[in-house]
């Protein structure tokens, strides 16, 4: 009862707290009567008796006009856009898109996903019978009750969806099972939820702790299944086989492998510095949609899920923020205008005022992005000679030592730029090991997904040692080593390791050194370190996605 009271008070403070009986509201209303712009709350019953609380945004429509429907879905731990003056409406990309669509003559339904906000039920971790099915029920409810709704056939309304993170996942999953969904905009979401939360089965425990606490707050501490097996492993170090199987069932990847593809055209927005939903997930979602014959565009922005300091620097809102403007080659886009244009193209058949490229990959620091036909995977190959490092203590102190390196470099900059082959690896005992791979001789964009193919050996006998690998840049004149896009990839156990690393974006300036960082600890995997004070050896090769590089230093490149 107290959960309901708190929820009612909080929503009433943000919205008009008006719950409408739509049967009575629209009784006798024909499509030849005009509608005025307004919004109101409804409770939509699901097939299992759960009631989903939603806010319906009614557009201003003249007599005889009709409007498509956009469904707005929030992220994990979030809640619906309950009105123009609300947290989501003012601060979150999904809420802004909700209001923008409404003001541009779309019906919009923003709903609390089950287990969150004022909706009933438990958090079911995106199992097909629950959260995706809820979307299907909402579409059917709208088709029965909303006047002036644009339709392809009497049973098939024109439907779009928008939402971030959890709200992106529910779009992809629902569009796999429901042909009525025509266009979706998944923002920073997953293709394989198990891989997203636990690459190499190493759980991103810092994010796991945030998800549990955030989900607890939004659900008013009714955690549902999040603290039950197999999900409770999300706050432990290693993904269990049972947990992996259940989370993969909540993933587009499993259905794409069965040739069950999304039915909607897709505009994917994903962030390079997103340490939860990496760029790789969007690449796989694009491949899935294209395999199903859909129109799929991928816009790789910079921001997304961001861990609180000191793991990642504060940039915009804590934990989640997005780019308000996106540069693709010579074109510059307002992100909200891009989303609206996608719906106008797919649901209203309006031509694209500024065509969205198949792939747009942005660069940090306001550099012009690149337009491509596909995201580069792999690239120029560089040898990684036998390198030794200690494990857990390497990485502990970087929150202090890296800024100190930068401060010292301002006073005592290094001047000579050696070829990568002549530079010695640095660190590996008390600090991360930096292995030089390449020195840029002109400004070069590094955009895409690096690959690593190495053998890890000489660790402990339990085959659970973990090495965190990252692509990093040491700028000319600096002692500091900066990990590109804040992306670390775990290498687990002894033996061969062959992986696509997490996607990265950087402009490498002339005379900067690009290398591989290896360490035994990462704050993103807070509870994961294994092999206390063990040592390992790593040897093999790394592939870097360099766009139009000029490689005058070929000494470490493998031909």
C-alpha positions as CSV (number, residue, x, y, z in Angstrom):
1,X,0.0,0.0,0.0
2,X,2.8,2.5,0.9
3,X,4.3,1.8,-2.5
4,X,1.1,2.9,-4.2
5,X,0.7,6.0,-2.0
6,X,4.2,7.2,-2.7
7,X,3.8,6.6,-6.4
8,X,0.5,8.5,-6.5
9,X,1.9,11.5,-4.7
10,X,5.0,11.7,-6.9
11,X,3.1,11.5,-10.1
12,X,0.4,13.9,-9.0
13,X,3.1,16.5,-8.3
14,X,4.4,16.2,-11.9
15,X,1.2,15.7,-13.8
16,X,-2.5,16.6,-13.5
17,X,-3.1,13.2,-11.9
18,X,-6.2,12.6,-14.1
19,X,-7.1,9.0,-14.9
20,X,-9.5,8.7,-17.8
21,X,-12.0,6.1,-18.8
22,X,-11.4,6.1,-22.5
23,X,-14.6,4.3,-23.3
24,X,-16.6,7.2,-21.8
25,X,-14.2,9.8,-23.0
26,X,-14.5,9.0,-26.7
27,X,-18.1,7.6,-26.7
28,X,-19.8,8.8,-29.8
29,X,-16.8,10.6,-31.1
30,X,-16.2,10.2,-34.8
31,X,-13.1,11.0,-36.9
32,X,-14.9,13.9,-38.4
33,X,-14.8,15.8,-35.1
34,X,-11.6,17.7,-34.2
35,X,-9.4,16.9,-31.3
36,X,-7.5,19.3,-29.0
37,X,-4.0,18.6,-27.7
38,X,-4.1,17.2,-24.1
39,X,-2.7,14.3,-22.1
40,X,-4.1,12.0,-19.5
41,X,-3.4,8.8,-17.5
42,X,-4.9,5.4,-18.1
43,X,-4.6,1.9,-16.7
44,X,-4.2,-0.6,-19.5
45,X,-5.0,-4.2,-18.4
46,X,-2.7,-7.0,-19.5
47,X,-3.7,-10.6,-20.3
48,X,-2.3,-11.8,-16.9
49,X,-4.3,-9.3,-14.9
50,X,-1.4,-6.8,-14.4
51,X,-2.3,-3.1,-15.0
52,X,0.1,-1.0,-16.9
53,X,-0.1,2.7,-16.0
54,X,0.4,5.0,-19.1
55,X,0.1,8.6,-20.0
56,X,-1.7,9.1,-23.3
57,X,-0.7,12.2,-25.3
58,X,-3.6,13.2,-27.6
59,X,-2.5,15.4,-30.6
60,X,-4.4,18.4,-31.9
61,X,-6.1,17.1,-35.0
62,X,-8.6,18.7,-37.4
63,X,-11.8,17.0,-38.5
64,X,-10.9,14.1,-40.8
65,X,-7.2,14.1,-39.8
66,X,-5.5,11.0,-38.4
67,X,-2.2,10.4,-36.7
68,X,0.2,7.5,-36.2
69,X,1.0,6.2,-32.8
70,X,4.4,6.4,-31.1
71,X,5.0,4.3,-28.0
72,X,7.6,5.6,-25.5
73,X,9.5,3.2,-23.3
74,X,11.8,4.2,-20.4
75,X,15.1,2.6,-19.2
76,X,15.7,0.2,-16.4
77,X,15.0,2.1,-13.1
78,X,13.2,4.8,-15.0
79,X,9.5,5.7,-15.4
80,X,7.2,7.2,-18.0
81,X,7.0,10.7,-19.2
82,X,4.0,11.7,-17.1
83,X,3.7,15.2,-18.5
84,X,5.5,18.0,-20.2
85,X,6.9,19.1,-16.8
86,X,8.4,15.9,-15.6
87,X,11.9,14.5,-15.1
88,X,11.8,12.4,-18.3
89,X,10.2,15.2,-20.3
90,X,12.9,17.7,-19.3
91,X,16.1,15.7,-19.0
92,X,15.9,12.4,-20.9
93,X,16.2,11.9,-24.7
94,X,13.2,9.5,-24.6
95,X,11.0,12.1,-22.8
96,X,12.0,14.9,-25.2
97,X,11.2,12.6,-28.2
98,X,7.9,11.8,-26.6
99,X,6.9,15.5,-26.3
100,X,8.3,16.4,-29.7
101,X,6.3,13.7,-31.4
102,X,3.1,14.8,-29.6
103,X,3.6,18.4,-30.6
104,X,4.1,17.3,-34.2
105,X,0.8,15.5,-34.5
106,X,1.5,12.0,-33.3
107,X,-0.5,10.0,-30.7
108,X,2.0,9.0,-28.0
109,X,1.7,6.5,-25.2
110,X,4.4,6.7,-22.5
111,X,4.1,3.8,-20.1
112,X,5.7,2.5,-16.9
113,X,7.1,-0.9,-17.7
114,X,5.9,-3.7,-15.5
115,X,7.5,-3.7,-12.1
116,X,8.4,0.0,-12.3
117,X,6.6,3.3,-11.4
118,X,2.9,2.9,-11.0
119,X,2.5,-0.3,-13.1
120,X,1.9,-3.6,-11.4
121,X,3.7,-6.9,-11.8
122,X,7.3,-7.9,-11.3
123,X,10.3,-7.0,-13.3
124,X,10.5,-10.1,-15.6
125,X,13.9,-9.3,-17.2
126,X,12.5,-8.9,-20.7
127,X,11.3,-12.5,-21.1
128,X,9.1,-12.7,-24.3
129,X,5.9,-13.6,-22.4
130,X,6.0,-10.4,-20.4
131,X,7.6,-7.0,-21.3
132,X,7.5,-7.5,-25.1
133,X,4.0,-8.9,-24.9
134,X,3.0,-5.8,-22.8
135,X,3.9,-3.7,-25.8
136,X,1.7,-5.8,-28.1
137,X,-1.2,-5.4,-25.6
138,X,-0.8,-1.7,-25.6
139,X,-0.9,-1.5,-29.4
140,X,-4.1,-3.6,-29.4
141,X,-5.6,-1.3,-26.7
142,X,-4.8,1.8,-28.7
143,X,-6.3,0.3,-31.8
144,X,-9.5,-0.4,-30.0
145,X,-9.9,2.9,-28.2
146,X,-8.1,5.9,-29.7
147,X,-9.9,7.9,-32.4
148,X,-8.2,9.5,-35.4
149,X,-5.6,6.8,-35.3
150,X,-3.8,6.3,-38.6
151,X,-4.0,2.7,-39.9
152,X,-2.7,0.5,-42.7
153,X,-5.7,-1.8,-42.2
154,X,-8.4,-1.9,-39.6
155,X,-6.3,-4.2,-37.4
156,X,-2.9,-2.7,-38.2
157,X,-2.3,0.9,-36.9
158,X,0.9,2.8,-37.9
159,X,3.1,2.4,-34.9
160,X,6.6,3.7,-34.0
161,X,8.6,3.3,-30.8
162,X,11.3,5.2,-29.0
163,X,13.2,4.4,-25.8
164,X,16.6,4.1,-24.2
165,X,18.4,1.1,-22.7
166,X,15.7,-1.1,-21.3
167,X,13.3,0.8,-23.4
168,X,15.4,0.1,-26.5
169,X,15.5,-3.6,-25.7
170,X,11.7,-3.9,-25.4
171,X,11.4,-2.3,-28.9
172,X,13.6,-4.8,-30.6
173,X,12.1,-7.7,-28.8
174,X,8.5,-6.6,-29.4
175,X,9.2,-5.9,-33.1
176,X,10.4,-9.5,-33.5
177,X,7.0,-10.8,-32.4
178,X,4.6,-8.1,-33.7
179,X,4.4,-7.2,-37.4
180,X,2.3,-4.1,-36.6
181,X,5.4,-2.1,-35.4
182,X,6.6,-0.1,-38.3
183,X,9.6,2.0,-37.1
184,X,11.6,2.0,-33.9
185,X,14.4,4.1,-32.4
186,X,16.4,1.9,-29.9
187,X,18.8,4.1,-28.0
188,X,21.9,2.6,-26.4
189,X,20.6,-1.0,-26.1
190,X,21.7,-4.6,-26.5
191,X,21.7,-7.3,-29.0
192,X,22.8,-10.0,-26.5
193,X,22.0,-9.1,-22.9
194,X,24.2,-11.8,-21.4
195,X,27.2,-10.6,-23.4
196,X,26.4,-7.0,-22.7
197,X,26.3,-7.4,-18.9
198,X,29.2,-10.0,-18.8
199,X,31.7,-10.1,-21.7
200,X,33.7,-13.3,-21.5
201,X,31.3,-14.1,-18.6
202,X,32.8,-11.4,-16.5
203,X,29.9,-9.4,-15.0
204,X,30.2,-5.6,-15.1
205,X,29.7,-5.6,-11.4
206,X,29.7,-1.8,-10.9
207,X,26.8,-1.6,-13.4
208,X,25.2,-4.6,-11.7
209,X,25.1,-2.8,-8.4
210,X,23.7,0.3,-10.0
211,X,21.0,-1.6,-11.8
212,X,19.9,-3.3,-8.7
213,X,19.8,-0.1,-6.6
214,X,18.2,1.9,-9.5
215,X,15.6,-0.7,-10.1
216,X,14.8,-0.8,-6.4
217,X,14.2,2.9,-6.2
218,X,11.9,3.0,-9.3
219,X,10.0,0.0,-8.2
220,X,9.8,1.3,-4.6
221,X,12.0,-1.5,-3.5
222,X,9.7,-4.2,-4.9
223,X,12.6,-5.9,-6.6
224,X,10.6,-8.6,-8.3
225,X,13.0,-11.2,-9.7
226,X,16.1,-9.2,-9.8
227,X,17.4,-10.6,-6.5
228,X,16.4,-14.2,-7.4
229,X,18.4,-16.8,-9.2
230,X,19.7,-16.7,-11.8
231,X,19.7,-12.9,-11.9
232,X,21.3,-12.4,-8.5
233,X,24.6,-13.3,-10.2
234,X,24.6,-9.8,-11.8
235,X,26.1,-8.4,-8.6
236,X,28.7,-11.3,-8.4
237,X,31.8,-11.6,-10.4
238,X,31.0,-14.4,-13.0
239,X,27.9,-15.1,-15.1
240,X,26.4,-18.5,-14.5
241,X,25.4,-20.8,-17.4
242,X,21.8,-20.6,-16.1
243,X,21.9,-16.8,-16.0
244,X,23.4,-16.6,-19.5
245,X,20.7,-18.8,-20.9
246,X,17.8,-16.8,-19.4
247,X,19.4,-13.4,-20.5
248,X,20.0,-14.7,-24.0
249,X,16.3,-15.5,-24.2
250,X,15.7,-11.8,-23.6
251,X,18.0,-10.9,-26.6
252,X,17.4,-10.3,-30.3
253,X,20.6,-12.3,-31.0
254,X,18.9,-15.6,-30.1
255,X,16.0,-14.9,-32.5
256,X,18.1,-13.5,-35.3
257,X,20.1,-16.8,-35.2
258,X,16.8,-18.6,-35.8
259,X,16.0,-16.2,-38.7
260,X,13.3,-14.4,-36.7
261,X,14.1,-10.8,-37.4
262,X,12.6,-7.4,-36.4
263,X,9.7,-6.4,-38.6
264,X,10.3,-2.7,-38.1
265,X,12.7,-0.3,-39.8
266,X,15.3,0.7,-37.3
267,X,17.2,3.9,-36.4
268,X,19.9,2.8,-33.9
269,X,21.6,5.4,-31.6
270,X,24.6,4.0,-29.7
271,X,27.4,5.7,-27.7
272,X,31.1,4.9,-28.0
273,X,31.8,5.8,-24.4
274,X,28.8,3.7,-23.2
275,X,30.4,1.2,-20.9
276,X,27.3,-0.9,-20.5
277,X,25.8,-1.1,-24.0
278,X,28.9,-1.0,-26.2
279,X,29.0,-0.1,-29.9
280,X,29.3,-3.8,-30.8
281,X,25.7,-4.4,-29.7
282,X,24.4,-1.8,-32.2
283,X,26.5,-3.3,-34.9
284,X,25.0,-6.7,-34.3
285,X,21.5,-5.2,-34.2
286,X,22.1,-3.6,-37.5
287,X,23.3,-6.9,-39.1
288,X,20.2,-8.6,-37.7
289,X,17.8,-6.0,-39.1
290,X,19.5,-5.9,-42.5
291,X,19.3,-9.7,-42.7
292,X,15.6,-9.4,-42.3
293,X,15.4,-7.0,-45.2
294,X,14.7,-3.9,-43.1
295,X,16.0,-0.3,-43.5
296,X,18.5,0.0,-40.6
297,X,20.6,3.1,-39.9
298,X,23.3,3.2,-37.2
299,X,24.3,6.5,-35.7
300,X,27.3,6.1,-33.4
301,X,27.3,9.1,-31.0
302,X,29.7,9.6,-28.1
303,X,27.7,9.4,-24.9
304,X,25.4,6.8,-23.3
305,X,25.6,4.9,-20.0
306,X,28.3,6.5,-18.0
307,X,29.6,5.2,-14.7
308,X,29.9,7.7,-11.9
309,X,33.3,9.2,-11.1
310,X,36.0,8.0,-10.7
311,X,35.4,5.2,-13.1
312,X,34.4,7.6,-15.9
313,X,34.5,11.4,-15.9
314,X,31.3,13.3,-15.4
315,X,30.0,14.4,-18.8
316,X,26.4,15.6,-18.8
317,X,23.9,13.9,-16.5
318,X,25.4,11.2,-14.2
319,X,25.0,7.6,-15.4
320,X,23.2,8.4,-18.6
321,X,23.4,11.2,-21.2
322,X,23.2,11.5,-24.9
323,X,24.5,13.9,-27.6
324,X,22.2,16.7,-28.5
325,X,23.8,17.3,-31.9
326,X,25.5,14.8,-34.2
327,X,27.9,15.5,-37.0
328,X,28.1,13.1,-39.9
329,X,30.6,14.1,-42.5
330,X,29.4,17.5,-43.8
331,X,26.0,17.3,-42.3
332,X,25.0,18.3,-38.8
333,X,21.9,17.0,-37.1
334,X,19.8,17.9,-34.1
335,X,19.3,14.5,-32.4
336,X,15.6,15.2,-31.7
337,X,15.0,16.4,-35.2
338,X,16.6,13.2,-36.5
339,X,14.3,11.0,-34.4
340,X,11.2,12.9,-35.6
341,X,12.4,12.8,-39.2
342,X,12.7,9.0,-38.9
343,X,9.0,8.7,-37.8
344,X,7.9,11.2,-40.4
345,X,9.7,9.1,-43.1
346,X,8.4,5.7,-42.0
347,X,5.0,6.6,-40.5
348,X,3.9,9.6,-42.6
349,X,5.9,8.9,-45.8
350,X,7.5,12.4,-45.7
351,X,10.8,12.6,-47.7
352,X,14.0,13.0,-45.7
353,X,14.9,16.6,-45.4
354,X,18.5,15.7,-44.5
355,X,19.1,12.0,-45.3
356,X,20.4,9.9,-42.4
357,X,23.4,7.8,-43.5
358,X,23.5,4.0,-43.2
359,X,26.4,4.4,-40.8
360,X,27.5,7.6,-39.1
361,X,30.4,7.4,-36.7
362,X,31.2,10.5,-34.6
363,X,34.5,11.5,-33.2
364,X,35.1,13.2,-29.8
365,X,36.0,16.8,-29.3
366,X,33.5,18.1,-31.9
367,X,35.5,16.6,-34.8
368,X,33.5,15.9,-37.9
369,X,32.1,12.4,-38.0
370,X,32.5,9.8,-40.8
371,X,29.7,8.4,-43.0
372,X,30.3,4.8,-44.0
373,X,28.5,1.8,-45.4
374,X,29.5,-0.4,-42.5
375,X,31.3,-0.2,-39.1
376,X,34.9,-1.3,-39.6
377,X,35.8,-4.4,-37.7
378,X,39.5,-5.3,-37.3
379,X,42.0,-3.5,-39.6
380,X,45.7,-2.9,-39.6
381,X,47.5,-5.7,-37.7
382,X,50.2,-5.2,-35.1
383,X,52.4,-7.7,-33.3
384,X,52.2,-8.0,-29.6
385,X,55.5,-9.5,-28.4
386,X,55.9,-11.5,-25.2
387,X,54.9,-9.1,-22.4
388,X,54.7,-9.8,-18.7
389,X,52.5,-8.1,-16.1
390,X,51.3,-8.5,-12.6
391,X,47.5,-8.7,-12.1
392,X,45.3,-7.3,-9.5
393,X,47.4,-4.4,-8.3
394,X,47.9,-3.0,-11.8
395,X,45.0,-0.6,-12.3
396,X,44.2,0.2,-8.6
397,X,45.9,3.6,-8.5
398,X,45.2,5.1,-11.9
399,X,42.5,7.4,-10.6
400,X,45.4,9.3,-8.9
401,X,48.4,8.4,-11.0
402,X,47.0,9.3,-14.5
403,X,46.1,12.9,-13.5
404,X,49.6,13.1,-11.9
405,X,51.2,12.0,-15.1
406,X,49.3,14.8,-17.0
407,X,50.4,17.4,-14.4
408,X,54.1,16.3,-14.6
409,X,53.9,16.4,-18.4
410,X,52.8,20.0,-18.4
411,X,56.0,20.9,-16.5
412,X,58.4,18.4,-18.0
413,X,57.0,17.4,-21.5
414,X,58.8,14.7,-23.4
415,X,59.9,15.9,-26.9
416,X,61.4,13.0,-28.8
417,X,58.9,10.7,-30.6
418,X,60.4,7.3,-31.2
419,X,59.1,4.6,-33.5
420,X,56.8,2.2,-31.8
421,X,59.4,-0.6,-32.2
422,X,62.0,1.5,-30.3
423,X,59.6,2.4,-27.4
424,X,59.8,0.1,-24.4
425,X,56.6,-1.1,-22.8
426,X,55.9,0.9,-19.6
427,X,54.4,-0.4,-16.3
428,X,53.2,-3.9,-15.6
429,X,54.3,-4.1,-12.0
430,X,52.3,-1.6,-9.9
431,X,50.7,0.2,-12.8
432,X,49.0,-0.9,-16.0
433,X,51.3,-2.1,-18.8
434,X,51.3,0.1,-21.9
435,X,52.6,-1.7,-25.0
436,X,53.3,0.7,-28.0
437,X,51.9,-0.5,-31.3
438,X,52.0,2.4,-33.7
439,X,53.1,6.0,-33.9
440,X,50.9,8.2,-36.1
441,X,52.7,10.4,-38.7
442,X,49.5,12.3,-39.6
443,X,46.1,12.9,-38.0
444,X,44.2,9.6,-38.4
445,X,40.7,8.6,-37.3
446,X,40.5,5.4,-35.3
447,X,36.9,4.3,-35.6
448,X,35.4,0.9,-35.3
449,X,35.9,-2.4,-33.5
450,X,39.5,-3.6,-32.7
451,X,40.3,-7.3,-32.6
452,X,42.7,-9.1,-30.4
453,X,44.2,-12.5,-31.0
454,X,46.6,-13.5,-28.2
455,X,47.8,-16.3,-25.9
456,X,47.7,-15.7,-22.2
457,X,50.0,-17.9,-20.2
458,X,51.9,-18.4,-16.9
459,X,49.1,-17.4,-14.7
460,X,47.7,-19.5,-11.8
461,X,46.6,-23.1,-12.3
462,X,42.8,-22.4,-11.8
463,X,42.5,-20.9,-15.3
464,X,40.5,-18.0,-13.9
465,X,43.0,-15.2,-14.1
466,X,41.5,-12.0,-15.7
467,X,43.5,-9.5,-17.7
468,X,41.7,-6.3,-18.8
469,X,42.8,-5.1,-22.2
470,X,42.2,-1.7,-23.7
471,X,43.3,0.4,-26.7
472,X,45.0,3.6,-25.4
473,X,46.8,6.7,-26.7
474,X,49.8,8.4,-25.3
475,X,49.9,11.9,-26.7
476,X,53.0,13.6,-27.9
477,X,54.9,15.1,-25.0
478,X,52.8,13.4,-22.3
479,X,53.5,10.6,-19.8
480,X,49.8,9.9,-19.4
481,X,48.1,7.0,-21.2
482,X,44.4,7.5,-22.0
483,X,42.1,4.6,-22.6
484,X,40.1,5.2,-25.8
485,X,36.3,5.6,-25.2
486,X,36.8,4.1,-21.7
487,X,36.4,0.6,-23.1
488,X,38.1,-2.4,-21.3
489,X,37.7,-6.0,-22.5
490,X,38.3,-8.9,-20.1
491,X,40.6,-11.8,-21.2
492,X,39.9,-14.7,-19.0
493,X,42.1,-17.7,-18.2
494,X,45.2,-19.3,-19.8
495,X,45.4,-20.1,-23.5
496,X,44.2,-18.6,-26.8
497,X,42.1,-15.5,-26.7
498,X,40.4,-14.3,-29.9
499,X,37.9,-11.5,-29.5
500,X,36.3,-8.5,-31.0
501,X,37.1,-5.8,-28.5
502,X,34.6,-3.0,-27.6
503,X,34.1,-0.3,-30.3
504,X,36.2,2.8,-30.0
505,X,36.4,6.4,-31.5
506,X,39.4,8.7,-31.5
507,X,41.3,11.2,-33.6
508,X,44.9,10.2,-33.3
509,X,47.1,13.3,-33.7
510,X,50.4,13.2,-35.5
511,X,53.2,11.8,-33.3
512,X,50.8,10.3,-30.8
513,X,51.5,6.7,-29.8
514,X,48.7,4.1,-29.9
515,X,49.2,1.0,-27.8
516,X,47.5,-1.8,-25.8
517,X,46.9,-1.4,-22.1
518,X,46.9,-4.6,-20.0
519,X,46.0,-4.6,-16.3
520,X,44.6,-6.8,-13.6
521,X,41.9,-4.5,-12.2
522,X,39.2,-2.3,-13.7
523,X,36.6,-0.3,-11.8
524,X,34.0,-1.3,-14.3
525,X,34.4,-4.9,-13.1
526,X,34.7,-3.9,-9.5
527,X,34.3,-7.2,-7.8
528,X,35.9,-9.4,-10.4
529,X,39.7,-9.5,-9.9
530,X,41.2,-13.0,-9.9
531,X,44.7,-14.3,-9.4
532,X,45.8,-12.1,-6.5
533,X,49.4,-10.9,-7.2
534,X,49.8,-13.5,-10.0
535,X,51.7,-12.7,-13.1
536,X,50.8,-13.5,-16.7
537,X,52.4,-13.3,-20.1
538,X,50.5,-12.1,-23.2
539,X,51.7,-12.5,-26.9
540,X,49.9,-12.3,-30.2
541,X,48.5,-9.5,-32.3
542,X,46.0,-6.6,-32.3
543,X,44.0,-5.2,-35.2
544,X,43.2,-1.5,-35.2
545,X,40.4,0.1,-37.2
546,X,42.4,3.0,-38.7
547,X,40.6,5.0,-41.4
548,X,42.9,6.1,-44.3
549,X,46.0,5.8,-42.2
550,X,49.5,6.8,-43.3
551,X,51.7,4.2,-41.6
552,X,55.3,5.4,-42.0
553,X,56.3,3.3,-39.0
554,X,55.6,-0.3,-40.2
555,X,58.0,-2.0,-37.8
556,X,55.2,-3.5,-35.7
557,X,52.6,-4.0,-38.4
558,X,52.0,-7.5,-39.5
559,X,51.7,-7.9,-43.3
